[in-house]
Amino acid sequence: MPEFKQGTVIVTGGSRGIGASISVELARVGLHVACLSRSGELPPDSGLDVEAQKRLTGLRCDINDAASVESAFAAVAARFGLPVIGLVNNAGIHLQGPSATFPIVDFDRVMQTNASSVLRASQVAYPFLREAGSALIVNIGSFYDKLGVRGNVAYCASKAAVGAISRCLAVEWARDGIQVVNIAPGYIETDLNRDEMNEGALQAFLKRRIPTGGPARSEDIGRLAAMLFQLPGRFLTGETIYVDGGQGMAL
C-alpha cells in the first residue's frame, strides 16, 4: 500500500498549468489537495469524479508575501483535519532579456518568485511535515538549470537554485522523515501555452530538437508527482528528475 495515502498536499500555483495538473492527479490518487494561487481558483476542467473533486480546495496565497504564506498554510492545516504530508513548490515566473542589459530588479523578481519562495514555503511547511512523520516536498525546477540559454540568465539561475535548495533540504531534513525531490521539466504543453507550442515555427523546432518528437503534456508532470507520493520507502531524496524528452542531453 502507498505510504502517503491519507493526508493533505499543498500545491503552490495550483490553479493553472503544470500546478493544476499536479493538483488533479494528486486528488485522483486519493490525497486532499490545497491549490494555492493568487486567484484562489480551482483547476479548470479537472475531469475528476465527484468524490475526487471534493478533495480539491482553492486558497488565495501570494508566495512572495511571508504573512500570506503563513496564513494559507495554517488554514490548510486547520481545514482538512488531516496531516499535511506534502508540499509541491510549483509557482514561478519566466522573464527574459539580454544579459548585458537585463534589469537587476527583474532578476531579483525572478529569483524571489522561483527560488526564494521555495525556501520560504518549505520553511513554513516544515513544522507540519515534521509532525506528520513521513512527508515529501516536490519542487518544480527546469532542465534550464544545467543549460546556458541566451536571454535566460535569471530563469536559469533561479532553477539552478531550486536544485541546490532541494539537495540541502533533503540532507538536513532527512532525520525528520522529510524527503525532497526536484522535478525538472523540459518543454511542456499546458493550457497557458498551447497556442504558442503549436505555432508553426516553434512546433517544427521542438519536433526536430526533442529526441522523443515534441513537448510533453502537463499531465505527464502531474502523474510523475502523484507517483512520487505513492512510492514506498524513504531512500529517494535530494535528486533532480529530468523530464525533457532527452533534449538536455542531445547534441
C-alpha positions as CSV (number, residue, x, y, z in Angstrom):
1,M,0.0,0.0,0.0
2,P,1.2,3.5,-0.7
3,E,2.7,5.3,2.3
4,F,1.3,8.7,1.5
5,K,-2.4,7.8,1.2
6,Q,-4.2,9.8,3.9
7,G,-3.2,13.4,4.2
8,T,-3.1,16.8,2.6
9,V,-0.7,18.2,0.0
10,I,-0.2,21.9,-0.6
11,V,0.5,22.9,-4.2
12,T,1.6,26.5,-4.9
13,G,0.5,27.8,-8.3
14,G,-2.1,25.0,-8.2
15,S,-4.8,26.6,-10.3
16,R,-3.3,26.7,-13.8
17,G,-0.7,25.0,-16.0
18,I,1.5,22.3,-14.5
19,G,0.4,23.1,-11.0
20,A,-3.3,22.4,-11.9
21,S,-2.3,19.0,-13.4
22,I,-0.3,18.1,-10.3
23,S,-3.3,19.1,-8.1
24,V,-5.7,17.0,-10.2
25,E,-3.5,13.9,-10.3
26,L,-2.9,14.0,-6.5
27,A,-6.6,14.2,-5.9
28,R,-7.1,11.3,-8.3
29,V,-4.9,9.0,-6.2
30,G,-6.8,9.9,-3.0
31,L,-4.9,12.8,-1.5
32,H,-6.6,16.0,-0.3
33,V,-5.1,19.0,-2.1
34,A,-4.9,22.7,-1.3
35,C,-4.4,24.6,-4.5
36,L,-2.7,27.9,-3.6
37,S,-2.7,30.8,-6.1
38,R,-3.3,34.5,-6.1
39,S,-6.8,33.9,-7.5
40,G,-7.7,31.1,-5.1
41,E,-9.4,29.3,-8.0
42,L,-9.6,25.5,-8.6
43,P,-8.0,23.9,-11.6
44,P,-10.4,24.2,-14.6
45,D,-12.0,21.1,-16.3
46,S,-10.3,18.6,-14.0
47,G,-12.2,15.6,-15.3
48,L,-12.3,14.1,-11.8
49,D,-15.2,12.2,-10.4
50,V,-17.4,13.8,-7.7
51,E,-15.5,12.3,-4.8
52,A,-12.1,13.2,-6.1
53,Q,-13.3,16.8,-6.9
54,K,-14.3,17.2,-3.3
55,R,-10.6,16.6,-2.3
56,L,-9.6,19.8,-4.1
57,T,-9.7,23.2,-2.3
58,G,-8.6,26.5,-3.6
59,L,-7.0,29.1,-1.4
60,R,-5.6,32.6,-2.1
61,C,-1.9,33.0,-1.4
62,D,0.9,35.3,-2.6
63,I,4.0,33.1,-2.4
64,N,6.2,36.3,-2.2
65,D,4.4,37.5,0.9
66,A,5.5,35.7,4.1
67,A,2.4,36.6,6.0
68,S,0.2,35.3,3.2
69,V,2.1,32.0,3.1
70,E,1.9,31.5,6.8
71,S,-1.8,32.3,6.9
72,A,-2.6,30.0,4.0
73,F,-0.6,27.1,5.4
74,A,-2.2,27.5,8.8
75,A,-5.7,27.5,7.2
76,V,-4.9,24.3,5.3
77,A,-3.8,22.5,8.4
78,A,-7.0,23.6,10.2
79,R,-9.5,23.0,7.4
80,F,-8.9,19.4,6.4
81,G,-8.4,17.7,9.8
82,L,-5.7,15.6,8.2
83,P,-1.9,15.8,8.5
84,V,0.0,17.9,5.9
85,I,2.1,15.2,4.3
86,G,3.4,17.1,1.3
87,L,4.3,20.3,-0.4
88,V,4.7,21.0,-4.1
89,N,6.6,24.2,-4.9
90,N,5.4,24.9,-8.4
91,A,4.6,28.6,-8.6
92,G,7.0,30.7,-10.7
93,I,7.6,33.2,-13.4
94,H,9.7,33.5,-16.6
95,L,11.2,36.8,-17.6
96,Q,13.9,37.0,-20.2
97,G,16.2,39.5,-22.0
98,P,19.8,40.1,-23.0
99,S,22.2,39.5,-20.0
100,A,24.1,42.7,-20.7
101,T,21.1,44.9,-20.1
102,F,18.7,42.7,-18.1
103,P,17.4,44.8,-15.3
104,I,18.6,43.7,-11.8
105,V,15.1,44.5,-10.5
106,D,13.7,41.8,-12.9
107,F,16.5,39.4,-12.0
108,D,15.6,39.8,-8.3
109,R,11.9,39.3,-9.0
110,V,12.6,36.0,-10.8
111,M,14.9,34.8,-8.0
112,Q,12.3,35.8,-5.4
113,T,9.4,34.1,-7.1
114,N,11.2,31.0,-8.4
115,A,13.8,30.3,-5.7
116,S,13.3,32.3,-2.5
117,S,9.6,31.3,-2.4
118,V,10.7,27.6,-2.5
119,L,12.7,28.1,0.7
120,R,10.0,30.3,2.3
121,A,7.2,27.8,1.6
122,S,9.3,24.9,2.8
123,Q,10.2,26.7,6.0
124,V,6.6,27.4,6.8
125,A,5.6,23.8,5.9
126,Y,8.4,22.3,7.9
127,P,6.7,22.0,11.3
128,F,3.6,20.4,9.7
129,L,5.7,18.0,7.6
130,R,7.9,17.0,10.6
131,E,4.8,16.4,12.7
132,A,3.4,14.1,10.0
133,G,6.5,11.9,10.5
134,S,6.7,10.9,6.8
135,A,6.4,13.6,4.3
136,L,7.6,14.7,0.8
137,I,8.4,18.1,-0.8
138,V,8.4,18.1,-4.6
139,N,10.0,21.2,-6.2
140,I,9.4,22.0,-9.8
141,G,12.6,23.1,-11.4
142,S,13.6,23.1,-15.0
143,F,16.1,21.5,-17.4
144,Y,17.3,25.0,-17.9
145,D,19.1,24.6,-14.6
146,K,22.0,22.8,-16.4
147,L,21.9,24.8,-19.7
148,G,23.3,28.1,-20.9
149,V,20.3,29.7,-22.7
150,R,20.6,33.1,-24.4
151,G,18.4,35.7,-22.8
152,N,17.6,33.5,-19.8
153,V,20.1,34.3,-17.2
154,A,17.5,34.9,-14.4
155,Y,15.4,31.9,-15.2
156,C,18.4,29.5,-15.5
157,A,19.9,30.9,-12.3
158,S,16.6,30.6,-10.4
159,K,16.1,27.0,-11.4
160,A,19.7,26.0,-10.6
161,A,19.0,27.4,-7.2
162,V,15.9,25.2,-6.9
163,G,18.1,22.2,-7.4
164,A,20.5,23.3,-4.8
165,I,17.8,24.1,-2.3
166,S,16.3,20.6,-2.9
167,R,19.7,18.9,-2.1
168,C,20.3,21.0,1.0
169,L,16.8,20.4,2.5
170,A,16.9,16.7,1.6
171,V,20.1,16.3,3.6
172,E,19.1,18.5,6.6
173,W,15.5,17.2,7.0
174,A,16.0,13.5,6.3
175,R,16.2,12.8,10.0
176,D,12.7,14.4,10.3
177,G,11.2,11.9,7.8
178,I,11.0,14.5,5.1
179,Q,12.1,13.6,1.5
180,V,12.8,16.3,-1.1
181,V,12.7,15.7,-4.9
182,N,13.2,18.2,-7.7
183,I,11.3,17.6,-11.0
184,A,13.0,19.4,-13.8
185,P,10.7,19.6,-16.9
186,G,11.7,20.5,-20.4
187,Y,9.1,21.9,-22.8
188,I,5.6,21.1,-21.5
189,E,2.4,22.0,-23.3
190,T,-0.2,23.5,-20.9
191,D,-3.4,25.4,-21.0
192,L,-1.3,28.5,-20.8
193,N,1.0,28.0,-23.8
194,R,-0.9,25.5,-26.0
195,D,-1.4,28.0,-28.9
196,E,2.3,29.1,-28.8
197,M,3.5,25.5,-28.6
198,N,1.5,24.6,-31.7
199,E,2.6,27.6,-33.7
200,G,4.4,26.5,-36.9
201,A,8.0,27.6,-36.3
202,L,8.1,26.6,-32.7
203,Q,6.3,23.3,-33.2
204,A,8.7,22.4,-36.0
205,F,11.8,23.3,-33.9
206,L,10.6,21.2,-30.9
207,K,9.8,18.2,-33.1
208,R,13.3,18.5,-34.5
209,R,15.1,19.3,-31.3
210,I,13.5,16.9,-28.8
211,P,14.5,13.3,-29.3
212,T,11.1,12.0,-28.3
213,G,9.5,14.2,-31.0
214,G,7.9,17.1,-29.2
215,P,6.9,18.5,-25.9
216,A,5.2,16.6,-23.1
217,R,1.8,17.5,-21.6
218,S,1.3,18.9,-18.2
219,E,-0.5,15.7,-17.2
220,D,2.8,13.9,-17.6
221,I,4.3,16.0,-14.8
222,G,1.2,15.6,-12.7
223,R,1.3,11.9,-12.9
224,L,5.0,11.8,-12.0
225,A,4.4,14.0,-9.0
226,A,1.5,11.7,-7.9
227,M,3.7,8.7,-8.3
228,L,6.3,10.1,-6.1
229,F,3.8,10.4,-3.3
230,Q,2.9,6.8,-3.7
231,L,6.4,5.3,-3.8
232,P,7.3,3.1,-0.7
233,G,10.5,3.8,1.2
234,R,12.4,7.0,2.0
235,F,15.6,6.5,0.1
236,L,14.8,8.6,-2.9
237,T,15.7,12.1,-1.8
238,G,17.7,15.1,-3.0
239,E,17.6,14.1,-6.6
240,T,16.6,16.0,-9.7
241,I,14.5,14.1,-12.1
242,Y,14.7,15.5,-15.7
243,V,11.6,15.2,-17.8
244,D,12.7,16.7,-21.1
245,G,12.4,14.0,-23.7
246,G,16.2,13.8,-23.8
247,Q,16.6,17.3,-25.1
248,G,19.0,18.4,-22.3
249,M,21.5,15.6,-23.2
250,A,21.1,15.6,-27.0
251,L,23.7,17.0,-29.4
